[in-house]
Amino acid sequence: MSEQFPFSAIVGQDEMKLAILIAAVDPSVGGVLVFGDRGTGKSTAVRALAAMLPKMRAVIGCRYHCDPQGSAPVCEECRAFKLAGTPVKSHLIPVPVVDLPLGATEDRVVGALDLERALSQGVKAFEPGLLARANRGFLYIDEVNLLEDHLVDLLIDVAASGENVVEREGLSVRHPARFVLVGSGNPEEGELRPQLLDRFGLSVEVKTPTDLASRVEVVRRRDQFERDPDGFTEKWKKDDERVRRSIVKGKAHLADVTVPDAALERAAQLCMALGTDGLRGELTLIRAARSLAALQGAKSVGDEHLKRVAPPALRHRLRRNPLDDAGSGVRVDRAVAELFGA
Amino acid sequence: MTPAASTATAQELRWRCAQPALSIAARHAAALFAVDPVGTGGAVIRGLPGPSRDGWLRHLAQLLPEGTPMRRVPLHINDERLLGGLDLAATLQAGRPVAQQGVLTLADGGIVLLAMAERLPPSTAARVAAVLDTQEVALERDGLATRHATRFGVVALDEGLADDEHVAPALLDRLAFSVDLHPVLVDAAGGPEDDLALEDDLFSLAGWSAADIASARALLPQVEAAAETVQALVSTAVALGVVSLRAPLLALRVARASAALDGRLRVSDDDAALAAALVLAPRATQVPTAPSEPEPNDDTDQPQSPEPEAQSEPPPEDTSEPPPPDDQDESADEPEAEPSVADLEDRVLDAARAAIPAGLLAALMSGCDRRASAQVSGRAGAVQQGRKRGRPSGARRGEPRSGARLNVIETLRAAAPWQKIRHAEAERLRPIHAKPGARALVQVRRDDFHVTRYKQRSATTTLFVVDASGSSALNRLAEAKGAVELLLADCYVRRDQVAVLAFRGRGAELLLPPTRSLVRAKRSLAGLPGGGGTPLASGIDAAAALAASIKRRGETPIVVLLTDGRGNIARDGSPGRVRAAEDVLLAARQFREAGLRALLIDTSPQPQPSSRQLADQMGASYLPLPHAGSAALSQAVSLAARAASGPTAVAR
């Protein structure tokens, strides 16, 4: 597929777009899970993200595109350079958005013996897999609920540790694998295992728009894009550029956003009211609110930010309450309304 | 093969006449699909293998340009064949990785045929759907990372007969056409369609030629559609309750193909109407309300008389295909008088409404769309992986321990790349005085071991929840016990499990944890005491909890609740009908929320409306069995338990 549908041309689905942008500004929010109806542009949005991301600086020749500056963990080679004080050359590369296709085998995900060199030269060399490619970027799994169990286990492990370890017959490699896990799927195809669910910082429910005007607009834009991808992309270039700028600004601005005690308290109150498990919910809530504030150019996190990010940050962390017929999103909304006085 | 040989015997002729003719819709679908296989995604062909299906496929093949690849995907295809992978033999021989392409890559520019598509695992359907979306095969397998562009249309051969057998929704959503080839006998004809069909040679199936298709293909990129057309198609989809936005988009492409096939550069209202009839009508989940039109009332009255569930049976001719309005307009040959958007919308909607299959219409009318339920319930959850029995589903790294079986091919595949390295190492480590030449041909190490993973349809656990309270105990408990025993024998044959919960006095008690043991079950049932109050809410709670834990184990629970439907003990064990009723309502709603399959058997001497209500609240099927013995009860349960899956799931 040569052309990607422009991000800003996606009709509606504000929560999904926002969640993706929040994760783009602050990857530490954790992954984004997009669950919902068919044909709502889930994968379109994620794949369109690649074009929105500002380029990043990476060490030339490094297979894990390590960051030349900063304190983030780097691969063994880069660490050696760093310790030795050898200056490294770096260049700007696009942030990787890596697709994990269905049917991928474990060896391609974690990396394995370099087939070509092993067979032709008899050399034992490591061929990095998708986790290496996704380092410092995004790993996208469409139909995440159909992923094979052993791959899910593996991803959970790596997503938690930020490091991929391959041990096989003297092939001993560990490399950083910090990525934003983005998953999408349709709940009708099967539920997600709770452990994996928990790995996603934000969870978004997407629904097909119900009003006629938006529906017509979705079909019309899709059709226009298919008829003339270049012209359509050109038409949306400005809007896409605006989104890109907001990400760049948000990233730059993120460190300056303050989180007042009042906001921390609010977040804690909200999580307590909803009875979410563990501290992860609060942490994600605060981070997501901060990222949103940065995206909007606000100086500090306020109620409006918390309100906006509470549903995606918390809805998948609620214990199932059978007494309540309402969906988890509604319950979050209700708690928010109660706490913030609507 | 010349089926249309001119010298046909009388018997042959008779046979021909008994053969179903391809309906106009089926031919239209084939032609429009041939014009734009990639854009329209493909077609679901419903019907058993037979002359009409072969006829349709042959018709399609004739319309497609010569040399168009048609690749058949067998049901249990593995990823290596579907997507591609490492060609082990060639790799070892060549001493370098040699990739082999999968069926989806080889089908580029052609058609992928999915055999027995109703049984296609969701995982395979998702792979095909992903390739349809991205138009490339992204391969990350066996040390290979390649991308192959591939564009194809899909023909899914759906042989589903039962209500719960359907093509995976992910695939259905992406295929524009749905062609029903269930036999419609020619001599039962009467509709205008069959008259037309009879005019044609039954076997030539012509109408359009390959040349027509080729010129339509050339024209297609320039065909324009007005904004009103888009609007009309989208609003028709809404009126029919079609949620996915892929449907109107596919309809739009079909309308374009229709215009191109007709040699026009602009989508006409007829094209839109046709597209709505072909693409949107089969997806209808509701019958559109038509203001100020008597016609749909006729539609609604007629199909209700045939049994609503006879979806797969040939519908009576007169109701199945009312004359499409677009045909009428065509014949009237009216000049196009600048119709307003509203007019166009009405027209497209009419066309679609007229084309809703009669069986589906009846099902929609009766409020029980089995199709939708099957989609919602999703068979994905009912399959468990990693067991030691069942159908092989790939391999994973691991040692052949605790019964796991070694997968030799995968093990060799894993070992293959290392051979050169290992031989070199072995050579180096060989003691100097050891004899050379004793080296193994293929060096396999423990790291290479791969074991086969199996996929198995998970076991069903039938959970009996027996009301053992005083009111029930008197008349029903013995029968219930007998029925459970009989069912147990039945379940034993099917390798299903059974569990028994009883509730009486102040709460519920698990008499029999899920088991396959007939003996244990009998023993625990024999000791089932009766009498006391009716803590119905607690019974339902306990059933929901146990069913949830069964579900978590990867098995499919079916709850069979035997009660007279009147609780008199609240959840906390306190007596009182009012509190108890409130609790029952809550418990029933929770139960429903959990989305469990259930069957409520009303055991009271007189069927109670309250029981029926309870069944509704629980999302359970309802079965009154006032005077039935154990045998009848058992039979009813085993029938109903299997049917119970549908309505429960609809509720969610």
Interface residues (C-beta under 8 A of the other chain):
Chain A: M1 D37 R38 G39 T40 S43 D99 L100 P101 L102 G103 A104 T105 E106 D107 R108 V109 A112 L113 D114 L115 E116 A118 L119 S120 Q121 G122 V123 K124 E127 G129 L130 D142 E143 N145 L146 E148 D149 H150 R168 E169 N186 E188 E189 G190 E191 T208 P209 L212 R215 V216 V218 V219 R220 R222 D223 E226 R227 R320 P322 L323 D325
Chain B: G39 D79 L82 L83 L86 T91 G95 R96 P97 P122 S123 A126 R127 A130 D133 T134 Q135 E136 A138 L139 E140 R141 D142 G143 L144 A145 A149 P169 A170 D173 P221 A225 A227 V230 Q231 L233 V234 S235 A237 V238 V243 S244 L245 R246 A247 P248 L249 L252 Q375 V376 G378 A380 G381 Q385 G386 G394 R396 R397 A416 P417 W418 Q419 K420 I421 H423 A424 R445 D447 A544 L586 R589 Q590 E593 A594
